[in-house]
Amino acid sequence: MTTLDDAGGFGAGTALPRLPEDWDRCLAVASHPDDIEYGTASAVARWTAQGKQVAYLLATRGEAGIDGLHPDEAGPLREAEERAGAREVGVDTVEFLDHRDGMIEYGPDLRRDIVRAIRRHRPEVVVTGAYTVRMVAGVVNQADHRVVGLAALDAARDAGNRWIFPELADEGLEPWGGVRFVCFAGAERPTHGVDVSGASLERGIASLAAHAEYTKGLGAQGFEPRPFLTWAARQAGPALGVEAAVLFDVYQLAFEGPPPWEQ
């Protein structure tokens, strides 16, 4: 069997378990339009096809993402592409927090914004991007990604504590401690996987393809969604024993069943 090796590449190892799917609601939290589409959207397509509810929360509108386009023009363009990409995988709810692209700061304001969304959507699963400096295959992670990933993890806990951001109660948002898993995409050391073989991958490719203007704006660094996502999913697939997969580093926030000391 094949899985990620100690260097973050692909090598011989033990097969990863599948991410449990006995849940109904998910919130995907990302820094920029297109972050979710680099693989996670294929998993989202699988989940919405199962009837699960998935909502997207974007910290920025990606206004600093196209070198040849002023942020005032890039922001609305990238927002529109994100909404179009979300529809390709069955997601209708896409929300933006309007933090400044490239300058997101970790702190109470960001955590509060994410807690607000978690209390409103009441997800059992939160999906976000890796908060580590290195990502899969040793790729260096971007500053906004690191900040938002860590804030999403902390907010998943904060959301269940009524004495953290108590002002949210004035908005009618009661604590929600029902997040079971926080799943980090692009992680250097994944722990679980999702089978996206077939239609799920195809819909994920269509989701990334919706970001055509952004991809074109990358110039020489741009790429075609189909060969890239197909390659990535097939590289990950053997770690799960399937044709194509998306891998996550999963943090479990609550025991599944009785705690170990009661078993």
C-alpha positions in Angstrom: 0.0 0.0 0.0 1.1 3.6 -0.6 0.8 6.6 1.7 2.8 9.7 2.6 6.3 9.0 3.8 8.3 10.8 6.4 9.5 13.5 4.0 5.9 14.4 3.0 6.1 12.7 -0.3 4.5 9.4 -1.4 6.1 6.1 -0.4 5.4 2.7 1.1 3.4 2.7 4.4 0.2 1.7 6.1 -3.2 2.5 4.6 -5.0 5.4 6.1 -8.6 5.0 7.6 -11.5 6.7 5.9 -12.9 9.9 7.4 -16.2 8.9 9.2 -19.2 10.1 7.3 -22.0 9.6 9.9 -22.7 13.3 10.1 -25.0 15.8 8.4 -23.5 19.3 8.4 -20.0 20.7 7.5 -18.5 24.2 7.4 -15.5 24.7 5.1 -13.3 27.6 6.3 -10.7 29.1 3.9 -8.6 32.2 3.4 -9.2 32.9 -0.2 -11.5 32.0 -3.2 -10.0 28.9 -4.8 -8.4 27.4 -1.6 -11.2 24.9 -1.2 -11.1 23.9 -4.8 -7.5 22.5 -4.7 -8.9 19.1 -3.7 -11.3 19.6 -0.9 -14.1 20.5 -3.3 -14.0 16.9 -4.6 -14.8 15.6 -1.1 -17.5 18.2 -0.8 -19.1 16.9 -4.0 -19.2 13.4 -2.5 -20.8 14.7 0.7 -23.4 16.9 -1.0 -24.3 13.9 -3.2 -25.0 12.0 0.1 -27.4 14.7 1.1 -25.1 16.5 3.6 -25.2 20.2 4.1 -22.0 22.1 3.4 -21.4 25.8 3.7 -18.3 27.8 2.8 -16.8 30.6 4.9 -14.0 32.7 3.2 -11.9 35.1 5.3 -11.1 37.3 2.3 -12.4 38.0 -1.2 -9.0 37.2 -2.7 -8.5 40.8 -3.9 -4.7 40.6 -3.8 -4.6 37.4 -5.8 -4.2 38.7 -9.4 -1.1 40.7 -10.1 -2.4 42.4 -13.2 -5.7 43.4 -11.7 -6.4 46.1 -9.1 -7.9 44.7 -5.8 -11.1 46.7 -6.4 -11.7 44.7 -9.5 -10.2 41.4 -8.4 -12.3 41.1 -5.3 -15.7 41.0 -6.9 -14.4 38.8 -9.8 -13.0 36.2 -7.4 -16.1 36.3 -5.2 -18.2 35.5 -8.3 -15.8 32.7 -9.3 -16.0 31.2 -5.8 -19.8 31.2 -5.8 -19.8 29.5 -9.3 -17.3 26.9 -8.1 -19.3 26.2 -5.0 -22.4 25.6 -7.1 -20.5 22.9 -9.1 -20.2 20.8 -6.0 -23.7 21.4 -4.6 -22.9 24.3 -2.2 -25.3 27.3 -2.2 -24.1 29.1 1.0 -20.9 31.0 0.5 -20.0 33.8 3.1 -17.2 36.3 3.1 -15.7 37.9 6.2 -13.8 40.8 4.4 -10.5 40.4 6.2 -7.7 41.9 4.1 -6.2 39.5 1.6 -2.5 38.8 2.5 -2.8 40.6 5.8 -5.1 38.3 7.9 -4.1 38.5 11.6 -4.6 35.8 14.1 -6.5 37.1 17.1 -9.9 37.4 18.8 -11.5 39.3 15.9 -10.9 36.4 13.5 -11.8 33.8 16.0 -15.0 35.6 16.8 -16.0 35.8 13.1 -15.5 32.0 12.7 -17.2 31.2 16.0 -20.2 33.3 14.8 -20.4 31.2 11.6 -20.0 27.9 13.5 -22.8 28.8 15.9 -25.0 29.8 13.0 -24.4 26.8 10.8 -23.9 24.3 13.7 -21.5 21.9 11.8 -20.4 18.6 13.0 -17.3 18.8 10.8 -15.1 21.8 10.0 -12.8 21.5 7.0 -10.0 24.0 6.6 -6.4 24.2 5.3 -3.2 23.2 7.0 -1.8 25.7 9.5 1.7 24.4 9.5 4.7 26.1 7.8 5.2 23.0 5.5 2.4 21.3 3.6 2.1 18.1 1.6 5.4 17.3 -0.3 7.2 20.0 1.7 5.5 22.9 0.0 5.8 26.1 2.1 2.5 27.3 3.3 1.2 30.8 2.8 0.7 33.2 5.8 -3.1 33.6 5.5 -3.5 29.9 5.2 -1.6 29.3 8.5 -3.5 31.9 10.4 -7.0 30.9 9.2 -6.3 27.1 9.7 -5.3 27.6 13.4 -8.1 30.1 14.0 -10.6 27.6 12.6 -9.3 24.9 15.0 -9.5 27.2 18.0 -12.9 28.6 17.0 -14.3 25.1 16.8 -13.7 24.8 20.6 -14.6 28.4 21.3 -18.0 27.9 19.7 -19.1 25.7 22.6 -18.1 28.0 25.4 -20.7 30.6 26.3 -18.2 32.7 28.2 -16.0 33.2 25.2 -17.5 35.9 23.0 -20.6 36.1 25.2 -21.7 39.1 23.0 -22.7 36.6 20.4 -25.6 35.6 22.6 -27.0 39.1 21.9 -27.2 38.1 18.3 -29.2 35.1 19.2 -26.3 32.7 18.7 -26.2 30.1 21.5 -23.1 28.0 22.1 -22.5 25.1 19.7 -20.2 22.3 21.0 -21.1 19.8 18.4 -18.0 20.0 16.2 -16.6 16.4 16.2 -13.8 16.8 13.7 -11.6 19.5 12.3 -10.0 18.3 9.1 -6.9 20.0 7.5 -6.4 19.7 3.8 -2.9 19.7 2.3 -1.3 18.5 5.5 2.2 17.2 5.5 1.1 14.3 7.7 -2.5 13.2 6.8 -4.3 10.8 9.1 -7.6 10.1 7.1 -8.9 10.1 3.5 -12.0 10.5 1.5 -12.6 8.5 -1.7 -13.4 10.9 -4.5 -13.1 8.4 -7.4 -15.4 9.0 -10.4 -18.1 11.7 -10.2 -16.8 13.4 -7.1 -13.5 14.2 -8.7 -15.2 15.3 -12.0 -17.3 17.8 -10.0 -14.2 19.0 -8.1 -12.4 19.6 -11.4 -15.4 21.7 -12.6 -15.3 23.6 -9.4 -11.7 24.6 -9.8 -12.3 25.3 -13.5 -14.8 28.0 -12.4 -11.8 30.1 -11.3 -10.7 30.6 -14.9 -9.9 34.3 -14.6 -7.8 33.8 -11.5 -5.9 30.8 -13.1 -5.3 32.9 -16.2 -4.0 35.7 -14.0 -1.3 33.4 -12.6 0.5 33.6 -16.0 3.3 31.2 -16.2 2.4 29.7 -12.9 -1.1 28.8 -14.0 -2.2 25.3 -14.9 -5.1 23.3 -16.2 -7.5 22.0 -13.4 -8.1 18.6 -14.9 -4.5 17.2 -15.2 -3.5 18.8 -11.9 -6.4 17.6 -9.8 -6.5 14.2 -11.4 -2.7 13.7 -10.7 -3.1 14.9 -7.1 -6.1 12.7 -6.4 -4.5 9.6 -8.0 -1.3 10.2 -6.0 -3.4 10.2 -2.8 -5.7 7.3 -3.8 -3.3 4.4 -2.9 -3.1 5.7 0.7 -6.8 4.8 1.0 -6.7 1.8 -1.3 -8.8 3.6 -4.0 -8.3 5.2 -7.4 -8.6 8.8 -6.2 -8.7 10.4 -2.8 -8.4 13.6 -0.8 -6.4 13.3 2.4 -6.8 15.2 5.6 -5.1 15.6 9.0 -8.1 15.1 11.3 -8.3 16.5 14.8 -11.0 14.8 16.9 -12.6 17.2 19.4 -14.9 14.7 21.2 -14.7 11.0 22.0 -16.7 8.7 19.8 -18.6 6.7 22.3 -17.5 6.2 25.9 -14.1 7.6 26.9 -11.2 5.1 27.1 -11.3 5.0 30.9 -14.9 3.9 30.9 -14.5 1.1 28.4 
